[in-house]
Amino acid sequence: MDYKKLAQIFKDTLTLRWDPVAVRLMRPGEERPPEVIEPSVPLRHCQSIIVARRGNCLYMPPRSHACPDGSGILGLVDMSPKLKSGHLYLLFKKLPTLEIAQKMIKSRPDFPPGSYTATLLAPLELATFEPDVVIFTLKPEQAMWLCCAQTYHSGDRQNFRTSGYNSTCADLVVQVMKTGQANISFGCYGARASSEIDDAELYFSLPTPQLESTAQSLLKLAEKSIPEERRKIYIHPVMDKVGAQEQREGPVNIFIDADRCTGCGLCVDFCPAAVLEMSETREEKAARVVRPELCSICYTCVGQCPERAIKIS
């Protein structure tokens, strides 16, 4: 895969602020790539994502992992008995009982200790290794378009499995590697208490085999759907006056400006209720209103008309 080209597609179509982050768990016996740097101080896994999204290529052996929970979940080390027991969640007052804490730990995805030897992270465009997952820092609207791109090439809806506990390691890496399916994370206590992830940001993790098809789907969506949504083409012109007038009575008035209408037929094609139809004479083609009583004022015809020839009242 051309990771640099793919990264540019994601950044351009989604207008990303931060670089997508390529993450690989190093298998036993793998050699450290020469381009990556071990940080001078230990970092939590969630912190290393922040450092990588800013342009840094990182090599993170167990000694560089500051979070014992994260390094244990990722299969780098054996998790301590104290962490396995769940008692710390009660001390932090993050969970109410030991039984609930142990249930959460049991349901949390993880890798057996010793499965991997280090984590590698880099901006996708700079990755010289094959990532297991690619992590995006997104606003909800951007995450929606990644979901749309997933559905675009598969027809499937997304089934996310996530939590607010140990999420950037368990949900963004382990879960995605085990299932081969995309997943989201809203961060967790550690991620939000120790990194600069913004309150309005979330994470979206893609398995590497889905990168190319998702990027190609985004290019298709960027031809029409994404820019239209961002222009808010269906906003009703009097939405700021809701409640200021009495409930409307009588038929919907749909006005088509004959001087502006070019007869392209888009309004007819897009109307979900067949309110409009094309009228054709020797001289011209034009849209006309035939079933105004079926109009729900969805504003699709208004938004799709390239000439702004339609008004509804």
C-alpha positions, 0 to 999 in steps of 0.5 A: 500500500502507498501509505503516503497517498492514502494518508493524503486522501483521508486528510483531504476528504475529511479535512483532518487536523491530526495525522492518522496514526499507524500502529503495529505490535512487534512480534517476537523476533522482529527487528526494530525499524531504523526510522523510529525513536524510543522516547526519552521518558516513558509514555502511556499508550494513549500519550504515544498516539498524541505524540505520533499524530504530531509527526513523530515515529516511535519505538515503544518497548515495555520499558517505554510504556508508563501505563502498566494496564496498557502494556499488559492489555497489549500483551507486552508484559504480565499484568500485576496481580493488583491490577488483575484483581480490580481493587484499584478501580475501587480506590479511584472510585471509578467502579462501585464494587469488586464484583463489577470491576472484575466483570469489566476486566474479564470482558475487556479484550487483551493479548496474553503476556509475551505476545508482542515485544514493543509498539511502533507508532508513526504518522501514516504517511511516514510509516515504514512498517506495516501497521496492524491498525490506523487510529484517527483523531476525529470530530463526530461529523468526521467519524460519521463519514468514515462510517459512511465510507465503510458502508459504501463499500460493504453495505454493512452497518457498524457494530462498535464494541467499546468502553470508557475503561482502558479504551485506547489500548483495548478498544482501538488496538486489541479489539480491532486486531482480534475482529478485523473490524473498525472500532471507536473509542471516546478515550478513557480516564487515563487517556483524557487525564494525561493527554491533550485529546480535546473534549470534542474529539474521539478516536476511530481505528481501522484495520489496515486491510480496510484502509484502501477500500475506505479511502476509495469510498471517501473519494466517491463521497467527497464528489457530492455528499460530503460537500453538500452536508457541510454546506447545510443545503437542506436548512429551512430558511425560517428555522430560526423562527420556529414557534413564532407563527401559528401552525401552517394551514393549506397546501404547500406552495412550491415556486419554480422560477422559469427563468432560472430552471434549465430542465436538468431534471435533478429536482424530479429525480431526487424528490422522494414523493414524486411531487414534481415532473418534467414538462417538455415542449418543442422549445424547452424542458422544465420542471413543474409541480403536479402533486403539491399535497404530497410535499413534506417540505424536506427541501431536497429539491431546493438543495439539489437544484444547481440554479436555485430555481425552487422556493417553498412556502 
